[in-house]
Every structure is written in C-alpha cells, then in structure tokens.
Amino acid sequence: MTMIQLFSIGFSLCFTIMVFYYIYKARLKEAYALIWVVTNLFFLGLSLWQDGLNWLSKFIGIYYPPAALFLVLFGGVLLILLQFSCVLSRRADDVKKLSQRLALLEEKMSRAEKGK
C-alpha cells in the first residue's frame, strides 16, 4: 500500500466515525447521514481497491483518473446540494403555513377579547 492509499483509508474511517458520532449526538439526522455514509463508503472502496479509480475512469471514458475522481466528487456535491435545496424548500413552506395559522389564531383571540 502506498502512503496516499493509507492516508485516504484513514481519512475515510475517521470521517465515518465522525458521521456516526454526529448521529449519536443528534446533531445530524439519519436522512442526511445516509448520503454522507454512502459517499464515504464509495471513497473507502476506491481507497481499498487500488485499480478502482482506473477502472472507473475507463468506464466513464476519461483517460486521466484524477479527472474522473473530480467528476464524481462534483456530482456528489450537486446531489447533496439538491437534497438540501429540497429540505429548505419544505421548511420554507412549513414556516409559511405556521405563520398563517398563527395569524388566524391571533385574529380569533383578538375577536374573542373584543367580544368580552
């Protein structure tokens, strides 16, 4: 094993431990952690399988393996950003609905106070 391979395996294992620690401490929801764990397992697999990056680059049709790795990283970041955008959109809708319900409740309370 080369030094860079050992470093990437160590980094992947440390990152996996960190993700599970954040799940345990309830700082990271399981739905979000799934993306991080799957991504990390992919990179751990590439770290353990020495010819994996070469195979992946040939499969994609890229002749320079680090460029294939960059493409995969970029695609992963785009997927994570898409998921976060969906979550933010849902949360914005939730805030809007809660604000509307609060406004209706305040209106009901002010009418009830005027009726006394």
C-alpha positions as CSV (number, residue, x, y, z in Angstrom):
1,M,0.0,0.0,0.0
2,T,1.2,3.5,-0.8
3,M,1.2,6.3,1.7
4,I,-1.6,8.2,-0.1
5,Q,-3.7,5.0,0.0
6,L,-3.1,4.6,3.7
7,F,-4.0,8.3,4.2
8,S,-7.2,8.0,2.2
9,I,-8.3,4.9,4.1
10,G,-7.5,6.6,7.5
11,F,-9.4,9.7,6.4
12,S,-12.4,7.7,5.3
13,L,-12.5,5.8,8.5
14,C,-12.2,8.9,10.6
15,F,-14.9,10.6,8.6
16,T,-17.2,7.6,9.1
17,I,-16.6,7.7,12.8
18,M,-17.4,11.4,12.8
19,V,-20.7,10.9,10.9
20,F,-21.8,8.2,13.3
21,Y,-20.8,10.4,16.3
22,Y,-22.9,13.2,15.0
23,I,-25.8,10.9,14.5
24,Y,-25.4,9.6,18.1
25,K,-25.3,13.1,19.5
26,A,-28.4,14.0,17.4
27,R,-26.5,16.8,15.5
28,L,-27.1,15.0,12.2
29,K,-30.4,13.4,11.1
30,E,-30.4,9.9,9.8
31,A,-31.8,11.0,6.4
32,Y,-28.9,13.3,5.8
33,A,-26.3,10.9,7.3
34,L,-27.3,8.3,4.7
35,I,-25.9,10.4,1.9
36,W,-22.7,11.0,3.8
37,V,-22.2,7.4,4.7
38,V,-22.9,6.1,1.1
39,T,-20.5,8.7,-0.3
40,N,-17.9,7.8,2.3
41,L,-18.2,4.1,1.6
42,F,-17.7,4.8,-2.1
43,F,-14.5,6.6,-1.4
44,L,-13.4,4.0,1.1
45,G,-14.0,1.4,-1.6
46,L,-11.9,3.4,-4.0
47,S,-9.2,3.7,-1.4
48,L,-9.1,0.0,-0.8
49,W,-9.3,-1.1,-4.4
50,Q,-6.1,0.2,-6.0
51,D,-7.3,-0.1,-9.6
52,G,-10.8,1.1,-8.8
53,L,-10.2,4.7,-9.9
54,N,-8.5,3.5,-13.1
55,W,-11.5,1.2,-13.8
56,L,-14.0,3.9,-13.1
57,S,-12.2,6.4,-15.4
58,K,-12.1,3.9,-18.2
59,F,-15.8,3.0,-17.6
60,I,-16.8,6.7,-17.8
61,G,-14.4,7.3,-20.8
62,I,-12.0,9.6,-19.1
63,Y,-8.3,8.9,-19.7
64,Y,-7.0,10.8,-16.7
65,P,-8.2,9.0,-13.5
66,P,-7.9,12.1,-11.2
67,A,-10.3,13.9,-13.5
68,A,-12.8,11.1,-13.1
69,L,-12.5,11.4,-9.4
70,F,-13.1,15.1,-9.6
71,L,-16.2,14.5,-11.8
72,V,-17.6,12.0,-9.2
73,L,-16.9,14.5,-6.4
74,F,-18.6,17.2,-8.3
75,G,-21.6,15.0,-9.0
76,G,-21.8,14.1,-5.3
77,V,-21.7,17.7,-4.2
78,L,-24.5,18.5,-6.7
79,L,-26.7,15.7,-5.3
80,I,-26.1,16.9,-1.7
81,L,-26.9,20.5,-2.8
82,L,-30.1,19.3,-4.4
83,Q,-31.2,17.4,-1.3
84,F,-30.5,20.5,0.9
85,S,-32.5,22.7,-1.5
86,C,-35.4,20.3,-1.3
87,V,-35.2,20.4,2.5
88,L,-35.0,24.2,2.6
89,S,-38.0,24.5,0.3
90,R,-40.1,22.2,2.5
91,R,-39.0,24.2,5.6
92,A,-40.0,27.5,3.9
93,D,-43.4,26.0,3.1
94,D,-43.7,24.9,6.8
95,V,-42.8,28.3,8.1
96,K,-45.4,29.9,5.8
97,K,-48.1,27.6,6.9
98,L,-47.2,28.1,10.6
99,S,-47.2,31.9,10.1
100,Q,-50.7,31.7,8.5
101,R,-52.0,29.6,11.3
102,L,-50.6,31.9,13.9
103,A,-52.2,34.9,12.2
104,L,-55.6,33.1,12.2
105,L,-55.2,32.3,15.9
106,E,-54.2,35.8,16.8
107,E,-57.3,37.1,14.8
108,K,-59.6,34.7,16.7
109,M,-58.1,35.7,20.0
110,S,-58.5,39.4,19.3
111,R,-62.1,38.9,18.3
112,A,-62.8,36.9,21.5
113,E,-61.2,39.7,23.6
114,K,-63.4,42.3,21.8
115,G,-66.5,40.2,22.4
116,K,-66.0,40.2,26.2
